[in-house]
Amino acid sequence: MIKFTVLSTKGGVGKTTLAANLGALMADMGLRVLLVDADVQPALSKYFRVRRPAPYGLTKVITTGFVSEDCISQTEIEGLDVIRSDDPDGSLQTWLLHRIDRGERLGNALNSPAVTDDFYDCVLIDTQGTVGPLQDTAALAATQIISPIKPEILSAREFKTGTMELLARLEPSPNTKNRVGPVKAVISMQDRTADARIIAESIRQDFLKLGGRVTVLETVVPDAKSYKESATLCLPAHRHEPSRKGAMPSAYETMHALLWELVPSLAGHYAGTSFVENPGKVGE
């Protein structure tokens, strides 16, 4: 099983869009996917319609350190479930702050039998942009970090400083045995201006100099209205825009290309083909 945390120290860069659409794409490949909404603003919890709502959500998961079936809601997309955010006041941040095991809290919970017993192939965790213990425990729960970045000069600066500060802060310490997984940066919401392309290339060059701790993926998620439309319709983007005319790739093409970079074992497999080749080893 592979665990992704979609993380950025800056808001408004497309974290929830990536988490929702990657999860739905894998579900449409026949994989079992669990979304975890670790943002106090529960956008991921509402991204897709829920077929069977669970009575509990993230609060019970974090405070008990355990994922039980009554915390997992079923969406209308077959194979796609979600642990919903239920902490609008942000009290989990305060609760975690006083825990010695705060960094390991979510990671340990995701080792519960309801998640690991040959049930889910992938976990995708969405996070808030605010730095704090909830963001930290989400980062440490992942085997890989996905970090979207907008190709704008201020966003690029914040990404570089914020990401490196987060990595330094979460390096193993006496209070945690976990380590942050590799960081995969995704250039997201790129428009078709020359300035955006120049900044995107500058981002790639900057992180080449950092010795591989952060890898900038080749796939670029464009600033296209299809992603906003699909969110409004509660549909995965790859279903909403299977093809398009012009030079810009469709959401179907883009999301497949992005997933294949993140999980090479899925390369060449498409939504609707029911990929079931040893699902317990996806991403390994």
C-alpha positions, 0 to 999 in steps of 0.5 A: 500500500502506498500513502500520499500526503498532498502538502503545501505551506501555502494555500490555494495551490490545488492540493484538494483538486490533486488529492480528489482526482488522483484518488478517483482515477485510481478507483476507476482503475479498480483499486481501493482508495481511502481519502483522508481530509486533514484540513479544518476546511473540509473541501475534500470531504465534500468533493464527491457525493457521499453514498454512506456517511459514517458517524465519525471522522478524523477527530476520532481517528486522531484522538483514539489513534485507530481507524474503525469502520465507523470513521469511513464514509463511502462516496458514490464512486466505487472503490473510493472512501473518505475519512471526513474532516469534522474539526471546524474549530481546529481543536485537533491542533491544540490536542496534538500540540500536547502529545509527545507522539503527535508526529506518529499519531496519524501514521499509526492510526493508518496501520489499523486493520480496517485500512491495512488488511488487504483492503486499501491499495492507496491512502491519499491525505489532504492537508491545510496550508497552515503549519502545525502539528496536524500538518506535521502528522499528515506529512509523517504518515506518508510514504511520499509527499505530493507538493503542488506549486503555482508558477508565480514568483511569490508562490515559488519563493514560499514553496522553496522556503516553506518546504525546506523548513518543513523537511528540516523540522520533521527530520527524525528526533528523539520524539519521533521514529518516522521520516518524511518520505520523498517530496514530489513537486507538481507544477499546478494551475499553470496558465499559458503565459510566457511568464508562467513557463519561465517561472516553472523552468526556474523552479525545476532548476532551483530544485536540481541544485538541492541534491534530489531531496525534492523532485519536480515532476514532468507533468504539469497540471494546467489552469483549465476550467474543466477542473473547476467544472468537475469539482462543481459537478462532484465528478472526477476531472478525467470523467468530465473531460475525457478529451479536448481540442487544441494543444492543452492536454485533457484532464484525462490525459493529464491525470493519467500522466501524473499518476504514472509518474507518481506510481510507475507500476501503474504506467500504461493502465487506464481508468476503466481497465480494472487494474488488479495486478497484485494490488497489495503491492501498488507503489512498492 
